[in-house]
Amino acid sequence: MIANRTSRHGSLVSVSPRIIGSSVHVKFTYTCGDAAGQNMVTLGTHAACMELISNDQPDGMIEFQLEGNVSSDKKLSWGSVQEPRGVSVLAWGTISNDISEKMLGCSTKRLKNVLSKFEEGGVRNGQMGQCLNPSNIVAAMFIACGQDVASVLESGFSHLTGEYNEETEVLTLSLFFPSLLVGSVGGGTGYGTQKEALEFIGCHGEGKKWALAETIAAFALALEISTLSALATDTFASSHKDLARGPKAKL
């Protein structure tokens, strides 16, 4: 296929049309190996479309444009949640009450209550996704590891859940990212500093794309737990004051 000839990693999987008014939006779906693939699919799709127009242009076709906003590139959409453009990944873990009180300064039941308030507020606010602040980790990791930082908006959508066991007092937390646009080869992963960062966490090169997604999800879940505990112990504001402005600064 013409599209596949433009890349060593990309492979065209399907082509699906969507009729919108008098236009036909055609969605090209690819697998991208260990690359994130945004530039790859652009080049492959353009080559395929040019081949069609040159050799077998559809009757009635007036004009052509490469992008029509169905891809959700660098935008948050339900389309990317239902049909992920990136890696779908889930991080989860358990916390005992003893460890929570020792390390976080509060009980696991208190953590679950804080999360419940976030769930309530998110529903009333019509929030897309359910989380605290995983985009902080996604943005930091994207910058450090040579990812496309403009894709943080669509990649940062996530769903945090918590299950509390009344008998054991164990809290199980999970954080799901439906579409993390990451790659361990290509793009900015070859820059010196970014390559070094990827190598440091064992996520550079072939076969490491999923490891990178899993690492980002795990770090993000850790931050969610930290933020929950800061709210549970009412140290959220003072932490920002002390760490961001210095202990003597005014809020």
LOGUSE-453807 format. One record per residue (C-alpha): residue in three letters; residue number from 1; x, y, z. Coordinates in Angstrom, 1 decimal, decimal comma. Example, Ala and Ser with C-alpha at 12.3 -4.5 7.8 and 13.67 -1.06 7.14 Angstrom:
@code ALA pos 1 px 12,3 py -4,5 pz 7,8
@code SER pos 2 px 13,7 py -1,1 pz 7,1
END
This chain:
@code MET pos 1 px 0,0 py 0,0 pz 0,0
@code ILE pos 2 px 1,1 py 3,5 pz -0,8
@code ALA pos 3 px 0,7 py 4,8 pz 2,8
@code ASN pos 4 px 2,8 py 2,0 pz 4,2
@code ARG pos 5 px 5,7 py 2,8 pz 1,9
@code THR pos 6 px 6,3 py 6,1 pz 3,6
@code SER pos 7 px 7,3 py 4,7 pz 7,0
@code ARG pos 8 px 9,2 py 1,9 pz 8,6
@code HIS pos 9 px 6,9 py 1,8 pz 11,6
@code GLY pos 10 px 3,4 py 2,8 pz 10,3
@code SER pos 11 px 0,9 py 0,4 pz 8,9
@code LEU pos 12 px -2,5 py 1,4 pz 7,6
@code VAL pos 13 px -5,2 py -0,7 pz 9,3
@code SER pos 14 px -8,5 py 0,8 pz 8,0
@code VAL pos 15 px -10,2 py 3,6 pz 6,1
@code SER pos 16 px -13,6 py 4,8 pz 7,1
@code PRO pos 17 px -15,7 py 7,6 pz 5,5
@code ARG pos 18 px -18,0 py 10,0 pz 7,3
@code ILE pos 19 px -20,4 py 12,1 pz 5,3
@code ILE pos 20 px -20,9 py 15,6 pz 6,7
@code GLY pos 21 px -23,1 py 17,8 pz 4,6
@code SER pos 22 px -21,7 py 17,8 pz 1,1
@code SER pos 23 px -18,2 py 16,7 pz 2,3
@code VAL pos 24 px -16,7 py 13,3 pz 2,9
@code HIS pos 25 px -14,3 py 13,0 pz 5,8
@code VAL pos 26 px -12,2 py 9,9 pz 5,5
@code LYS pos 27 px -10,5 py 8,6 pz 8,6
@code PHE pos 28 px -7,3 py 6,6 pz 8,1
@code THR pos 29 px -6,4 py 4,4 pz 11,1
@code TYR pos 30 px -2,8 py 3,2 pz 11,6
@code THR pos 31 px -0,6 py 1,1 pz 13,9
@code CYS pos 32 px 2,6 py 3,0 pz 14,6
@code GLY pos 33 px 4,9 py 0,5 pz 16,2
@code ASP pos 34 px 7,0 py 2,2 pz 18,9
@code ALA pos 35 px 6,6 py 5,7 pz 17,4
@code ALA pos 36 px 4,0 py 8,2 pz 18,5
@code GLY pos 37 px 3,2 py 8,5 pz 14,8
@code GLN pos 38 px 1,6 py 12,0 pz 14,3
@code ASN pos 39 px 3,9 py 13,0 pz 11,5
@code MET pos 40 px 4,1 py 9,5 pz 10,2
@code VAL pos 41 px 0,3 py 9,2 pz 9,6
@code THR pos 42 px 0,2 py 12,7 pz 8,1
@code LEU pos 43 px 2,8 py 11,7 pz 5,4
@code GLY pos 44 px 1,3 py 8,3 pz 4,8
@code THR pos 45 px -2,3 py 9,6 pz 4,4
@code HIS pos 46 px -1,2 py 12,4 pz 2,1
@code ALA pos 47 px 0,7 py 10,0 pz -0,1
@code ALA pos 48 px -2,3 py 7,7 pz -0,3
@code CYS pos 49 px -4,7 py 10,5 pz -1,1
@code MET pos 50 px -2,4 py 11,9 pz -3,8
@code GLU pos 51 px -2,2 py 8,4 pz -5,4
@code LEU pos 52 px -6,0 py 8,2 pz -5,5
@code ILE pos 53 px -6,5 py 11,7 pz -6,9
@code SER pos 54 px -3,9 py 11,1 pz -9,6
@code ASN pos 55 px -5,1 py 7,7 pz -10,8
@code ASP pos 56 px -8,7 py 7,3 pz -9,8
@code GLN pos 57 px -10,3 py 10,6 pz -8,7
@code PRO pos 58 px -13,9 py 10,1 pz -7,5
@code ASP pos 59 px -16,6 py 11,6 pz -9,7
@code GLY pos 60 px -17,9 py 14,9 pz -8,4
@code MET pos 61 px -14,8 py 15,6 pz -6,3
@code ILE pos 62 px -14,3 py 19,3 pz -6,2
@code GLU pos 63 px -11,4 py 19,9 pz -3,8
@code PHE pos 64 px -9,1 py 18,1 pz -1,3
@code GLN pos 65 px -7,7 py 19,0 pz 2,1
@code LEU pos 66 px -5,6 py 16,7 pz 4,2
@code GLU pos 67 px -7,1 py 17,4 pz 7,7
@code GLY pos 68 px -10,7 py 17,9 pz 8,6
@code ASN pos 69 px -10,6 py 17,7 pz 12,4
@code VAL pos 70 px -11,8 py 14,1 pz 12,7
@code SER pos 71 px -8,4 py 13,0 pz 14,0
@code SER pos 72 px -8,7 py 15,1 pz 17,2
@code ASP pos 73 px -5,0 py 15,9 pz 16,9
@code LYS pos 74 px -3,9 py 18,0 pz 19,9
@code LYS pos 75 px -7,6 py 18,4 pz 21,0
@code LEU pos 76 px -9,6 py 16,6 pz 23,6
@code SER pos 77 px -12,6 py 14,7 pz 22,3
@code TRP pos 78 px -14,8 py 11,8 pz 23,1
@code GLY pos 79 px -13,7 py 10,2 pz 19,8
@code SER pos 80 px -10,2 py 9,7 pz 21,2
@code VAL pos 81 px -11,6 py 8,2 pz 24,4
@code GLN pos 82 px -13,7 py 5,7 pz 22,4
@code GLU pos 83 px -11,2 py 5,0 pz 19,7
@code PRO pos 84 px -7,8 py 5,8 pz 21,2
@code ARG pos 85 px -5,1 py 7,5 pz 19,1
@code GLY pos 86 px -2,4 py 6,5 pz 21,5
@code VAL pos 87 px -1,7 py 3,9 pz 24,1
@code SER pos 88 px -4,5 py 2,8 pz 26,5
@code VAL pos 89 px -2,9 py 2,1 pz 29,9
@code LEU pos 90 px -4,1 py 1,4 pz 33,5
@code ALA pos 91 px -2,0 py 1,9 pz 36,7
@code TRP pos 92 px -3,4 py 0,6 pz 40,0
@code GLY pos 93 px -2,2 py -0,2 pz 43,5
@code THR pos 94 px -3,3 py -0,8 pz 47,0
@code ILE pos 95 px -2,6 py 1,1 pz 50,3
@code SER pos 96 px -3,1 py -0,3 pz 53,7
@code ASN pos 97 px -4,4 py 1,9 pz 56,5
@code ASP pos 98 px -1,1 py 1,5 pz 58,5
@code ILE pos 99 px 1,0 py 2,7 pz 55,6
@code SER pos 100 px -1,4 py 5,5 pz 54,8
@code GLU pos 101 px -1,3 py 6,9 pz 58,3
@code LYS pos 102 px 2,5 py 6,5 pz 58,5
@code MET pos 103 px 3,4 py 7,9 pz 55,1
@code LEU pos 104 px 0,5 py 10,1 pz 54,2
@code GLY pos 105 px -0,7 py 11,3 pz 57,6
@code CYS pos 106 px -4,3 py 10,1 pz 57,2
@code SER pos 107 px -6,4 py 7,0 pz 57,1
@code THR pos 108 px -7,3 py 5,2 pz 53,9
@code LYS pos 109 px -11,0 py 5,9 pz 54,6
@code ARG pos 110 px -10,2 py 9,6 pz 54,7
@code LEU pos 111 px -8,5 py 9,3 pz 51,3
@code LYS pos 112 px -11,6 py 7,6 pz 49,9
@code ASN pos 113 px -13,8 py 10,4 pz 51,3
@code VAL pos 114 px -11,7 py 13,1 pz 49,6
@code LEU pos 115 px -11,9 py 11,2 pz 46,3
@code SER pos 116 px -15,7 py 10,9 pz 46,7
@code LYS pos 117 px -16,0 py 14,7 pz 47,0
@code PHE pos 118 px -14,0 py 15,1 pz 43,7
@code GLU pos 119 px -16,4 py 12,6 pz 42,0
@code GLU pos 120 px -19,4 py 14,6 pz 43,2
@code GLY pos 121 px -18,0 py 18,0 pz 42,1
@code GLY pos 122 px -16,8 py 16,6 pz 38,8
@code VAL pos 123 px -20,3 py 15,3 pz 37,9
@code ARG pos 124 px -22,0 py 18,6 pz 38,9
@code ASN pos 125 px -19,4 py 20,6 pz 36,9
@code GLY pos 126 px -19,8 py 18,4 pz 33,8
@code GLN pos 127 px -16,1 py 17,5 pz 33,9
@code MET pos 128 px -14,6 py 15,3 pz 31,2
@code GLY pos 129 px -12,7 py 12,5 pz 32,9
@code GLN pos 130 px -12,3 py 12,0 pz 36,6
@code CYS pos 131 px -9,0 py 12,9 pz 38,2
@code LEU pos 132 px -7,1 py 15,5 pz 40,2
@code ASN pos 133 px -4,0 py 16,6 pz 38,4
@code PRO pos 134 px -2,3 py 13,9 pz 36,3
@code SER pos 135 px -1,6 py 16,4 pz 33,5
@code ASN pos 136 px 1,2 py 17,8 pz 35,6
@code ILE pos 137 px 3,0 py 14,5 pz 35,2
@code VAL pos 138 px 2,1 py 14,0 pz 31,6
@code ALA pos 139 px 3,4 py 17,5 pz 30,7
@code ALA pos 140 px 6,6 py 17,0 pz 32,7
@code MET pos 141 px 7,3 py 13,6 pz 31,2
@code PHE pos 142 px 6,5 py 14,7 pz 27,7
@code ILE pos 143 px 8,9 py 17,6 pz 27,9
@code ALA pos 144 px 11,7 py 15,5 pz 29,6
@code CYS pos 145 px 11,3 py 12,5 pz 27,3
@code GLY pos 146 px 11,0 py 14,1 pz 23,8
@code GLN pos 147 px 7,2 py 13,7 pz 23,3
@code ASP pos 148 px 4,9 py 16,1 pz 21,6
@code VAL pos 149 px 4,0 py 18,4 pz 24,4
@code ALA pos 150 px 1,1 py 19,9 pz 22,4
@code SER pos 151 px -0,6 py 16,5 pz 22,8
@code VAL pos 152 px -0,9 py 16,8 pz 26,5
@code LEU pos 153 px -4,5 py 18,1 pz 26,2
@code GLU pos 154 px -5,7 py 14,9 pz 24,6
@code SER pos 155 px -3,3 py 12,6 pz 26,4
@code GLY pos 156 px -4,1 py 13,9 pz 29,9
@code PHE pos 157 px -7,7 py 12,7 pz 29,9
@code SER pos 158 px -7,9 py 10,1 pz 32,7
@code HIS pos 159 px -10,2 py 8,3 pz 35,1
@code LEU pos 160 px -9,3 py 7,8 pz 38,7
@code THR pos 161 px -11,3 py 5,2 pz 40,8
@code GLY pos 162 px -11,1 py 4,1 pz 44,4
@code GLU pos 163 px -12,4 py 1,1 pz 46,2
@code TYR pos 164 px -12,4 py 0,9 pz 50,0
@code ASN pos 165 px -12,6 py -2,4 pz 51,9
@code GLU pos 166 px -14,4 py -1,8 pz 55,2
@code GLU pos 167 px -13,0 py -5,0 pz 56,7
@code THR pos 168 px -9,3 py -4,7 pz 55,8
@code GLU pos 169 px -9,3 py -0,9 pz 55,5
@code VAL pos 170 px -7,3 py -1,3 pz 52,3
@code LEU pos 171 px -7,8 py 1,3 pz 49,6
@code THR pos 172 px -7,4 py 0,2 pz 45,9
@code LEU pos 173 px -6,8 py 3,0 pz 43,5
@code SER pos 174 px -6,6 py 2,9 pz 39,7
@code LEU pos 175 px -5,9 py 5,5 pz 37,1
@code PHE pos 176 px -6,8 py 4,9 pz 33,4
@code PHE pos 177 px -5,5 py 6,8 pz 30,4
@code PRO pos 178 px -7,4 py 5,9 pz 27,3
@code SER pos 179 px -5,1 py 7,6 pz 24,9
@code LEU pos 180 px -1,5 py 8,5 pz 25,8
@code LEU pos 181 px 0,3 py 9,7 pz 22,7
@code VAL pos 182 px 3,8 py 8,5 pz 23,3
@code GLY pos 183 px 6,7 py 7,0 pz 21,4
@code SER pos 184 px 10,1 py 5,5 pz 22,3
@code VAL pos 185 px 11,5 py 6,1 pz 18,8
@code GLY pos 186 px 11,4 py 9,0 pz 16,4
@code GLY pos 187 px 10,6 py 12,6 pz 16,8
@code GLY pos 188 px 12,1 py 14,3 pz 19,9
@code THR pos 189 px 13,2 py 11,0 pz 21,4
@code GLY pos 190 px 16,5 py 11,2 pz 19,5
@code TYR pos 191 px 17,6 py 14,6 pz 21,1
@code GLY pos 192 px 20,5 py 14,2 pz 23,5
@code THR pos 193 px 18,9 py 15,3 pz 26,7
@code GLN pos 194 px 15,6 py 13,6 pz 26,0
@code LYS pos 195 px 17,3 py 10,4 pz 24,9
@code GLU pos 196 px 19,3 py 10,3 pz 28,1
@code ALA pos 197 px 16,1 py 10,8 pz 30,2
@code LEU pos 198 px 14,4 py 7,9 pz 28,3
@code GLU pos 199 px 17,4 py 5,7 pz 28,8
@code PHE pos 200 px 17,6 py 6,5 pz 32,5
@code ILE pos 201 px 14,0 py 5,1 pz 33,0
@code GLY pos 202 px 14,6 py 2,2 pz 30,6
@code CYS pos 203 px 12,2 py 3,5 pz 27,9
@code HIS pos 204 px 14,3 py 4,4 pz 24,9
@code GLY pos 205 px 14,3 py 2,5 pz 21,6
@code GLU pos 206 px 12,4 py -0,4 pz 20,0
@code GLY pos 207 px 10,0 py -2,3 pz 22,2
@code LYS pos 208 px 9,8 py 0,4 pz 24,9
@code LYS pos 209 px 6,7 py 2,4 pz 23,9
@code TRP pos 210 px 4,4 py 0,5 pz 26,3
@code ALA pos 211 px 7,0 py 0,8 pz 29,1
@code LEU pos 212 px 7,0 py 4,5 pz 28,7
@code ALA pos 213 px 3,2 py 4,7 pz 28,8
@code GLU pos 214 px 3,1 py 2,5 pz 31,9
@code THR pos 215 px 5,8 py 4,6 pz 33,6
@code ILE pos 216 px 3,9 py 7,8 pz 33,0
@code ALA pos 217 px 0,7 py 6,3 pz 34,3
@code ALA pos 218 px 2,5 py 5,0 pz 37,5
@code PHE pos 219 px 4,0 py 8,4 pz 38,2
@code ALA pos 220 px 0,6 py 10,1 pz 37,6
@code LEU pos 221 px -1,1 py 7,7 pz 40,0
@code ALA pos 222 px 1,6 py 8,5 pz 42,6
@code LEU pos 223 px 0,9 py 12,2 pz 42,2
@code GLU pos 224 px -2,9 py 11,6 pz 42,5
@code ILE pos 225 px -2,3 py 9,8 pz 45,9
@code SER pos 226 px 0,0 py 12,6 pz 47,1
@code THR pos 227 px -2,6 py 15,2 pz 46,2
@code LEU pos 228 px -5,4 py 13,3 pz 47,8
@code SER pos 229 px -3,4 py 13,1 pz 51,0
@code ALA pos 230 px -2,6 py 16,8 pz 50,9
@code LEU pos 231 px -6,3 py 17,6 pz 50,7
@code ALA pos 232 px -7,1 py 15,0 pz 53,4
@code THR pos 233 px -4,6 py 16,6 pz 55,8
@code ASP pos 234 px -5,3 py 20,2 pz 54,8
@code THR pos 235 px -1,7 py 20,8 pz 53,7
@code PHE pos 236 px -2,5 py 21,5 pz 50,0
@code ALA pos 237 px -2,4 py 25,3 pz 50,3
@code SER pos 238 px 0,6 py 25,4 pz 52,7
@code SER pos 239 px 2,5 py 23,0 pz 50,4
@code HIS pos 240 px 2,1 py 25,3 pz 47,5
@code LYS pos 241 px 3,1 py 28,3 pz 49,6
@code ASP pos 242 px 6,2 py 26,7 pz 51,0
@code LEU pos 243 px 7,4 py 24,8 pz 47,9
@code ALA pos 244 px 6,5 py 27,4 pz 45,2
@code ARG pos 245 px 7,0 py 30,7 pz 47,0
@code GLY pos 246 px 9,1 py 29,9 pz 50,1
@code PRO pos 247 px 7,9 py 29,5 pz 53,7
@code LYS pos 248 px 8,0 py 33,3 pz 54,4
@code ALA pos 249 px 6,1 py 34,4 pz 51,4
@code LYS pos 250 px 2,5 py 35,7 pz 51,5
@code LEU pos 251 px -0,2 py 33,7 pz 49,7
END
